[in-house]
Amino acid sequence: MECHEVQARLSAWLDHELAEADQGLVTAHLEKCEACRREGLRLAALEAALGDLVAPVPSDLAEKVTARLRRPRRRQGWQSMAMAACLVLGIALGGTMARGFYGGAAPEGNGAEVASLEVFHDFPQGSLGTMIASYQPEEGSGVLE
């Protein structure tokens, strides 16, 4: 390994971030090369000095940050009522439109018949859809007339 390759990897070597093979190559080069060994020692000293630095923090930092944070606004009462009205209106319109979309097949007779949709004719054998589509109410099904 050449000096410029070793010096490019010195920081990773100090942090043990190199693969084992590369770590060994850099170590072997540092044992032989005085210039790279000095550079490695300088880099290690710099890393140690930077690690010992203490960043001063103002004592009132937490209060300042908390004061700058805005509390979420409470929703006004009329906004909640408007959202509830929109929800009710959407459910009502959806139900009305769905009735027209699915053919509006209203049950006739005693009300025990199940309306099936023509689009669901291909149910797998024994599925719930087959049972519902083939349901025939019996006489005396318990529905009062």
C-alpha positions as CSV (number, residue, x, y, z in Angstrom):
1,M,0.0,0.0,0.0
2,E,1.3,3.5,-0.9
3,C,1.5,6.5,1.4
4,H,-1.3,8.4,-0.3
5,E,-3.7,5.4,0.1
6,V,-2.7,5.0,3.7
7,Q,-3.2,8.7,4.6
8,A,-6.6,8.6,2.9
9,R,-7.6,5.7,5.2
10,L,-6.0,6.9,8.5
11,S,-9.2,8.3,10.0
12,A,-11.1,5.0,9.2
13,W,-8.2,3.0,10.6
14,L,-8.2,4.9,13.9
15,D,-12.0,4.3,14.2
16,H,-11.6,0.6,13.3
17,E,-13.9,1.1,10.4
18,L,-11.8,-0.7,7.8
19,A,-12.1,-4.3,6.7
20,E,-9.7,-6.6,8.6
21,A,-7.5,-7.0,5.5
22,D,-7.2,-3.2,5.0
23,Q,-6.7,-2.6,8.7
24,G,-3.8,-5.0,8.6
25,L,-2.3,-3.4,5.5
26,V,-2.4,0.1,7.0
27,T,-0.9,-1.2,10.3
28,A,1.9,-2.9,8.4
29,H,2.6,0.3,6.3
30,L,2.7,2.4,9.5
31,E,5.3,0.1,11.1
32,K,7.6,0.7,8.1
33,C,6.9,4.3,7.1
34,E,7.9,7.1,9.5
35,A,6.0,9.9,7.7
36,C,2.7,8.1,7.7
37,R,3.2,7.0,11.3
38,R,3.7,10.7,12.3
39,E,0.6,11.7,10.4
40,G,-1.3,8.9,12.2
41,L,-0.1,10.2,15.6
42,R,-1.1,13.8,14.7
43,L,-4.5,12.6,13.6
44,A,-5.0,10.6,16.8
45,A,-3.9,13.6,19.0
46,L,-6.4,15.8,17.1
47,E,-9.2,13.3,17.6
48,A,-8.4,13.1,21.3
49,A,-8.3,16.9,21.7
50,L,-11.6,17.3,19.9
51,G,-13.1,14.5,22.0
52,D,-12.3,16.4,25.2
53,L,-13.9,19.6,24.1
54,V,-16.9,20.8,26.1
55,A,-19.6,22.9,24.4
56,P,-21.0,25.5,26.8
57,V,-24.8,25.5,27.0
58,P,-26.6,28.5,28.3
59,S,-28.5,27.7,31.6
60,D,-31.8,29.1,30.3
61,L,-31.7,27.2,26.9
62,A,-34.6,24.9,27.8
63,E,-36.8,27.8,28.8
64,K,-36.0,29.7,25.7
65,V,-36.8,26.7,23.4
66,T,-40.0,26.0,25.3
67,A,-41.1,29.6,25.1
68,R,-40.6,29.6,21.3
69,L,-42.7,26.5,20.7
70,R,-46.2,27.3,19.9
71,R,-49.0,25.3,21.5
72,P,-51.4,23.7,19.1
73,R,-54.6,25.8,18.7
74,R,-57.7,24.3,20.0
75,R,-60.4,23.8,17.4
76,Q,-63.3,26.1,17.6
77,G,-66.7,24.5,18.4
78,W,-68.2,25.6,15.1
79,Q,-65.4,23.8,13.2
80,S,-66.1,20.5,15.0
81,M,-69.8,20.9,14.2
82,A,-69.0,21.6,10.6
83,M,-66.9,18.5,10.3
84,A,-69.6,16.4,12.0
85,A,-72.2,17.8,9.6
86,C,-70.0,17.0,6.6
87,L,-69.5,13.4,7.8
88,V,-73.3,12.9,8.2
89,L,-73.9,14.4,4.8
90,G,-71.3,12.2,3.2
91,I,-72.8,9.1,4.8
92,A,-76.3,10.0,3.7
93,L,-75.3,10.9,0.1
94,G,-73.1,7.8,-0.1
95,G,-76.0,5.6,1.0
96,T,-78.4,7.2,-1.5
97,M,-75.9,6.9,-4.3
98,A,-75.1,3.3,-3.4
99,R,-78.8,2.3,-3.6
100,G,-79.0,3.6,-7.2
101,F,-75.6,2.1,-8.1
102,Y,-76.5,-1.4,-7.0
103,G,-79.8,-1.5,-8.9
104,G,-82.0,-0.4,-6.0
105,A,-83.4,-3.9,-5.6
106,A,-85.7,-3.4,-2.7
107,P,-86.9,-6.6,-1.0
108,E,-90.4,-7.5,-1.8
109,G,-92.9,-9.7,0.0
110,N,-92.2,-10.3,3.7
111,G,-88.8,-8.6,3.6
112,A,-86.8,-11.8,4.2
113,E,-85.4,-12.1,0.6
114,V,-81.8,-11.2,0.0
115,A,-81.1,-9.0,-3.0
116,S,-78.1,-10.3,-4.9
117,L,-76.0,-8.3,-7.3
118,E,-75.7,-9.6,-10.9
119,V,-72.0,-8.8,-10.9
120,F,-71.3,-11.5,-8.3
121,H,-72.4,-14.6,-10.1
122,D,-69.1,-16.3,-10.1
123,F,-68.7,-17.3,-6.5
124,P,-66.4,-20.2,-5.6
125,Q,-68.2,-23.4,-4.5
126,G,-69.0,-23.3,-0.8
127,S,-68.1,-19.6,-0.3
128,L,-70.2,-17.2,1.8
129,G,-71.2,-15.4,-1.4
130,T,-72.7,-18.6,-2.9
131,M,-74.6,-19.2,0.3
132,I,-76.0,-15.6,0.4
133,A,-76.9,-15.6,-3.3
134,S,-78.7,-19.0,-3.1
135,Y,-80.5,-18.1,0.2
136,Q,-84.2,-18.9,-0.1
137,P,-86.3,-17.8,2.9
138,E,-88.5,-20.6,4.4
139,E,-92.1,-20.3,5.2
140,G,-92.5,-19.1,8.8
141,S,-89.1,-17.6,9.0
142,G,-90.0,-15.8,12.2
143,V,-90.9,-12.5,10.5
144,L,-94.1,-11.0,11.8
145,E,-96.5,-9.7,9.2
